[in-house]
Amino acid sequence: MKAAVAALAAESQGKFWEFHDLLFENYNKLSDEKIQEIARTVGLNQEEYEKMKKDPAIQGKIRRDLADGRQAGVRGTPTVFINGKRLRDRSLQGFQAAIDKQLAKLGKSAAKPAS
């Protein structure tokens, strides 16, 4: 939750994706200190950043996203949907099978990946 709030606060300064990428690079060592370090690394205006982290609109957006995810059947990340169906087998073969199945419904076929 803290990482999501921080990333959305960074968005107000045009730094969402830069912040996002560093969060994911450091996913296994996220802490309040690490999130603050990332904010400094991307060059955020700290006063504006701290103000935005308290913005109720950010909290509301996160709550809506969580509710939407729960309603769609998301139980964790990453969760992948192909044409509205949750993909359980996230291997290359699983992706290919799910895509082929959806294309078959449309009467099309996918190119097979090179071995």
Backbone torsions as a table, in degrees:
resi	resn	phi	psi	omega
1	MET	NA	-44.1	-179.4
2	LYS	-64.0	-37.6	179.1
3	ALA	-67.3	-39.4	178.6
4	ALA	-64.5	-44.9	178.3
5	VAL	-60.3	-45.3	-178.3
6	ALA	-63.1	-43.1	-179.5
7	ALA	-64.0	-41.3	178.6
8	LEU	-69.6	-32.4	175.1
9	ALA	-66.9	-36.8	177.8
10	ALA	-67.2	-29.5	179.6
11	GLU	-59.3	-34.5	-179.1
12	SER	-63.7	-16.8	178.0
13	GLN	-109.5	14.6	177.8
14	GLY	72.7	23.1	-175.3
15	LYS	-118.6	19.5	-175.5
16	PHE	-56.9	-53.3	-172.9
17	TRP	-67.8	-37.8	177.0
18	GLU	-62.4	-44.7	178.4
19	PHE	-63.7	-48.4	178.6
20	HIS	-52.4	-50.2	-177.5
21	ASP	-61.0	-40.3	178.5
22	LEU	-70.1	-34.4	174.9
23	LEU	-60.1	-46.2	-178.2
24	PHE	-70.4	-33.5	175.6
25	GLU	-64.0	-27.7	-175.8
26	ASN	-113.3	22.3	-172.4
27	TYR	-54.8	-32.2	-175.4
28	ASN	-86.8	1.2	177.4
29	LYS	-136.7	29.9	179.5
30	LEU	-71.2	133.8	175.8
31	SER	-151.2	172.3	176.4
32	ASP	-56.7	-40.7	-178.7
33	GLU	-65.9	-42.9	-179.0
34	LYS	-65.7	-40.8	178.9
35	ILE	-63.0	-41.5	178.2
36	GLN	-65.7	-38.1	177.5
37	GLU	-62.9	-41.8	178.1
38	ILE	-62.7	-40.8	178.2
39	ALA	-59.4	-40.7	178.0
40	ARG	-69.8	-41.1	-177.8
41	THR	-60.6	-40.7	-179.1
42	VAL	-81.6	-3.9	174.2
43	GLY	80.2	35.5	179.0
44	LEU	-72.5	146.6	168.0
45	ASN	-70.1	111.3	-171.2
46	GLN	-63.2	-37.5	-179.4
47	GLU	-64.6	-46.1	179.1
48	GLU	-66.5	-40.3	179.4
49	TYR	-59.8	-47.9	-179.9
50	GLU	-64.0	-38.0	178.2
51	LYS	-63.9	-45.5	-177.8
52	MET	-67.2	-31.6	178.9
53	LYS	-62.4	-23.1	-179.5
54	LYS	-95.2	-0.7	-177.3
55	ASP	-66.9	121.5	179.9
56	PRO	-60.0	-25.9	179.4
57	ALA	-64.5	-36.0	178.1
58	ILE	-66.3	-46.3	178.1
59	GLN	-58.9	-41.8	-180.0
60	GLY	-64.1	-41.5	178.8
61	LYS	-61.8	-43.5	-179.7
62	ILE	-65.3	-42.8	178.1
63	ARG	-61.3	-41.6	178.3
64	ARG	-64.9	-42.6	178.6
65	ASP	-61.7	-42.5	178.1
66	LEU	-62.6	-44.4	179.5
67	ALA	-63.9	-43.1	178.5
68	ASP	-61.7	-42.4	179.3
69	GLY	-63.1	-45.8	178.3
70	ARG	-60.1	-43.5	-179.8
71	GLN	-63.1	-33.2	-179.7
72	ALA	-82.3	-8.6	179.7
73	GLY	96.1	13.2	177.8
74	VAL	-73.7	127.8	179.1
75	ARG	-117.3	-4.7	179.7
76	GLY	-179.4	-178.5	178.2
77	THR	-122.0	142.7	-2.2
78	PRO	-81.6	150.2	169.7
79	THR	-123.7	132.0	-176.2
80	VAL	-118.4	135.5	175.0
81	PHE	-118.3	137.2	173.7
82	ILE	-121.5	113.9	-178.8
83	ASN	54.1	41.5	175.9
84	GLY	84.4	-1.2	179.9
85	LYS	-108.2	132.6	-179.6
86	ARG	-71.1	130.1	178.5
87	LEU	-87.3	118.9	-179.6
88	ARG	-89.9	-38.0	179.3
89	ASP	-95.0	101.5	-175.3
90	ARG	-92.4	18.6	173.9
91	SER	-75.5	168.2	177.4
92	LEU	-57.5	-41.2	179.7
93	GLN	-66.0	-37.5	177.9
94	GLY	-63.6	-44.1	176.7
95	PHE	-60.7	-48.1	-177.2
96	GLN	-60.2	-44.9	-179.0
97	ALA	-62.9	-43.5	-179.0
98	ALA	-66.1	-41.2	179.4
99	ILE	-67.7	-44.8	178.3
100	ASP	-59.1	-40.9	179.9
101	LYS	-61.6	-44.3	180.0
102	GLN	-68.1	-38.7	178.4
103	LEU	-67.3	-37.1	178.4
104	ALA	-60.3	-36.0	177.3
105	LYS	-62.6	-27.4	179.3
106	LEU	-93.9	-2.2	-178.5
107	GLY	77.7	26.7	-179.3
108	LYS	-121.9	170.0	175.0
109	SER	-134.4	152.8	-179.8
110	ALA	-96.3	150.4	173.4
111	ALA	-69.0	137.4	179.6
112	LYS	-78.2	137.7	178.6
113	PRO	-68.7	150.0	177.8
114	ALA	-66.6	143.5	179.5
115	SER	-84.9	NA	NA
